[in-house]
Amino acid sequence: AAGSETVTFPIPFPNECLNVTCTDYASGDTDGITSATGIKTLPTRTTVIFTCYSTVDTFFWQAIGY
């Protein structure tokens, strides 16, 4: 549903998170992009908070750091 979601990284970065990307998915959506997911707060070494502006089924994320 629309709102915020906190993702805790399975393994914390020892030094810094450099980049986080996110793609949302809504099943049955054939009209193109009708929703948006963005980063609500900058990522830390252990978490990132995303904001979804409409209902999606799930989202896929990837974090890169060292």
Backbone bond lengths (Angstrom), bond angles and torsions (degrees), N, CA, C in turn:
res aa  C-N    CA-C-N  psi(-1)  N-CA   C-N-CA  omega(-1)  CA-C   N-CA-C  phi
1 A - - - 1.459 - - 1.526 109.53 -
2 A 1.298 116.23 164.82 1.454 120.06 176.63 1.518 109.42 -60.79
3 G 1.308 116.80 141.84 1.457 121.43 -179.66 1.507 110.41 144.27
4 S 1.318 115.70 -162.89 1.465 121.12 -177.46 1.518 110.79 -107.31
5 E 1.315 115.40 150.31 1.457 121.86 178.39 1.524 108.62 -139.22
6 T 1.330 116.65 126.78 1.460 121.73 177.91 1.520 109.25 -93.77
7 V 1.322 116.49 129.58 1.464 122.45 175.77 1.522 107.63 -109.39
8 T 1.329 115.93 124.15 1.457 121.67 174.64 1.524 107.81 -98.75
9 F 1.314 116.55 124.64 1.462 120.14 -178.54 1.521 109.78 -65.08
10 P 1.335 118.22 137.92 1.461 120.37 -179.22 1.530 112.51 -62.94
11 I 1.321 116.36 -31.34 1.467 122.32 175.92 1.527 107.03 -129.83
12 P 1.334 118.77 116.14 1.474 120.41 179.26 1.525 111.20 -63.63
13 F 1.317 116.05 145.24 1.459 120.36 174.59 1.530 108.11 -75.83
14 P 1.346 118.08 132.11 1.462 119.27 -178.53 1.526 113.13 -66.93
15 N 1.344 117.53 -29.05 1.459 120.37 -175.38 1.527 113.68 -116.65
16 E 1.335 116.80 -57.18 1.462 118.62 -172.46 1.525 110.87 -164.04
17 C 1.335 115.73 144.58 1.459 122.17 170.00 1.526 106.76 -90.64
18 L 1.319 117.14 124.31 1.459 121.09 -175.38 1.522 113.68 -94.76
19 N 1.347 116.79 -33.52 1.457 119.67 -173.69 1.520 109.60 -156.54
20 V 1.330 116.36 142.35 1.460 122.42 173.75 1.523 107.46 -133.69
21 T 1.326 116.31 133.98 1.460 121.06 174.26 1.516 109.04 -122.63
22 C 1.317 116.20 154.47 1.458 120.90 -178.68 1.526 109.36 -147.30
23 T 1.325 116.00 137.36 1.459 122.86 174.28 1.511 107.85 -128.78
24 D 1.344 117.01 126.68 1.459 117.99 178.32 1.524 110.57 -94.25
25 Y 1.334 115.39 161.38 1.459 122.08 -177.04 1.519 109.02 -137.35
26 A 1.319 115.47 130.59 1.461 121.34 174.74 1.526 107.44 -125.80
27 S 1.333 117.22 114.28 1.465 120.37 -178.15 1.522 110.07 -64.14
28 G 1.306 115.44 142.64 1.450 120.82 179.13 1.509 114.11 80.08
29 D 1.314 118.71 -0.41 1.468 121.76 179.70 1.520 108.20 -83.55
30 T 1.322 116.94 103.31 1.462 121.34 -179.12 1.522 112.66 -109.13
31 D 1.333 117.04 3.17 1.460 120.84 -177.11 1.522 113.18 -95.87
32 G 1.333 117.74 10.72 1.457 119.61 -178.42 1.512 110.70 94.44
33 I 1.302 115.30 -160.79 1.459 120.23 -175.36 1.526 109.83 -73.97
34 T 1.324 115.50 119.11 1.464 120.40 176.53 1.517 111.30 -123.36
35 S 1.333 115.73 2.29 1.460 120.08 179.76 1.515 108.58 -139.10
36 A 1.302 115.34 168.85 1.463 119.91 178.80 1.518 109.23 -146.06
37 T 1.314 115.91 139.31 1.450 122.14 174.27 1.515 107.08 -122.72
38 G 1.305 116.72 131.69 1.455 121.11 -179.27 1.515 111.08 -132.89
39 I 1.309 115.72 169.07 1.456 121.28 177.16 1.527 108.08 -83.52
40 K 1.324 115.88 123.25 1.466 120.94 -179.40 1.523 111.16 -81.81
41 T 1.326 117.16 -42.39 1.460 121.78 177.26 1.521 108.66 -131.90
42 L 1.294 116.38 150.40 1.455 119.83 179.24 1.523 109.88 -60.63
43 P 1.329 116.90 143.35 1.459 119.10 -177.95 1.527 112.26 -68.66
44 T 1.320 114.50 149.87 1.462 121.42 172.18 1.525 107.28 -102.64
45 R 1.296 116.79 -168.25 1.466 119.59 176.79 1.518 111.57 -73.38
46 T 1.349 117.48 -14.33 1.461 120.48 -174.46 1.532 115.35 -122.61
47 T 1.329 118.47 -22.70 1.468 120.37 -175.27 1.521 112.87 -145.25
48 V 1.326 114.58 164.68 1.459 123.18 168.96 1.529 106.19 -145.35
49 I 1.327 116.40 147.74 1.466 120.81 178.38 1.523 107.91 -116.21
50 F 1.346 115.36 124.89 1.457 122.07 177.81 1.520 109.26 -103.56
51 T 1.320 116.65 153.06 1.451 122.72 172.62 1.515 108.33 -120.43
52 C 1.352 115.85 127.92 1.465 121.85 175.97 1.523 107.64 -103.37
53 Y 1.322 117.09 130.25 1.454 120.69 -175.84 1.522 113.39 -92.86
54 S 1.330 116.64 -5.93 1.455 121.47 172.94 1.520 107.59 -155.02
55 T 1.306 116.54 175.42 1.456 120.70 -176.25 1.521 110.89 -72.30
56 V 1.332 116.00 130.52 1.462 122.59 173.63 1.525 107.86 -131.25
57 D 1.333 116.40 159.19 1.462 120.31 179.16 1.520 111.49 -76.86
58 T 1.313 115.80 -41.57 1.462 120.98 -179.08 1.517 108.41 -163.13
59 F 1.304 116.60 171.95 1.451 119.68 170.70 1.520 109.09 -140.61
60 F 1.307 114.26 152.82 1.456 122.46 -179.06 1.519 107.61 -110.07
61 W 1.324 117.73 134.23 1.450 120.60 -177.43 1.512 109.93 -133.36
62 Q 1.324 114.78 157.31 1.454 121.79 176.40 1.526 107.38 -144.60
63 A 1.320 116.46 133.83 1.462 121.93 178.13 1.521 108.86 -120.78
64 I 1.328 115.08 139.78 1.467 121.16 179.59 1.532 107.74 -124.94
65 G 1.307 116.38 133.40 1.446 120.85 179.29 1.515 110.81 -164.96
66 Y 1.307 115.05 -169.56 1.452 119.77 178.63 1.518 110.33 -147.01
